[in-house]
Amino acid sequence: MADWGPVIVATALFVLLTPGLLCTLPGRGRVAEFGSMHTSGLAILVHAVLYFALITIFLIAIGIHVYAG
């Protein structure tokens, strides 16, 4: 049986934390901008740190597993 939990969590977090798609932290004129479709180097760094923290929590601390087949 294959464990699809890490794949699903990583894909969902990647889509949700893409800078500029849903939100940008920090934004150009504000702390957070929603749906701006703009990004910067600092926003990429912040989103990468958030991605790493959340994927660590979901996969290691909580231990999400999805078995298929």
VENCORPE-V462794 format. One record per residue. N is the residue number from 1. PHI is phi in degrees with one decimal (* if undefined). NEAR is the number of other ideal C-beta (glycine too) atoms within 10 Angstrom. Layout:
BEGIN
<<N & PHI & NEAR> <N & PHI & NEAR>>
END
This chain:
BEGIN
<<1 & * & 7> <2 & -96.5 & 9> <3 & -92.9 & 12> <4 & -95.2 & 15> <5 & -56.3 & 17> <6 & -60.9 & 14> <7 & -66.8 & 11> <8 & -66.1 & 13> <9 & -64.5 & 18> <10 & -63.5 & 15> <11 & -67.2 & 11> <12 & -64.1 & 13> <13 & -66.4 & 17> <14 & -62.4 & 12> <15 & -67.7 & 10> <16 & -71.5 & 14> <17 & -103.5 & 18> <18 & -68.0 & 15> <19 & -59.2 & 22> <20 & 94.2 & 18> <21 & -74.5 & 15> <22 & -96.2 & 12> <23 & -149.2 & 17> <24 & -128.6 & 26> <25 & -119.1 & 16> <26 & -79.3 & 13> <27 & -81.3 & 17> <28 & -73.9 & 11> <29 & -114.4 & 7> <30 & -132.2 & 11> <31 & -67.7 & 8> <32 & -133.9 & 10> <33 & -122.2 & 18> <34 & -112.5 & 11> <35 & 65.0 & 10> <36 & -81.6 & 18> <37 & 60.4 & 9> <38 & -118.0 & 12> <39 & -148.0 & 17> <40 & -143.8 & 14> <41 & -63.3 & 8> <42 & -66.1 & 12> <43 & -64.5 & 20> <44 & -63.5 & 14> <45 & -64.4 & 11> <46 & -62.6 & 16> <47 & -67.8 & 22> <48 & -66.2 & 12> <49 & -65.8 & 11> <50 & -62.0 & 15> <51 & -60.4 & 16> <52 & -61.2 & 11> <53 & -64.3 & 10> <54 & -68.7 & 16> <55 & -69.0 & 17> <56 & -66.0 & 11> <57 & -63.5 & 12> <58 & -69.0 & 18> <59 & -91.7 & 15> <60 & -97.7 & 9> <61 & -73.0 & 8> <62 & -86.1 & 11> <63 & 75.6 & 8> <64 & -75.3 & 15> <65 & -132.8 & 11> <66 & -130.8 & 12> <67 & -103.1 & 9> <68 & -129.5 & 8> <69 & 100.3 & 5>>
END
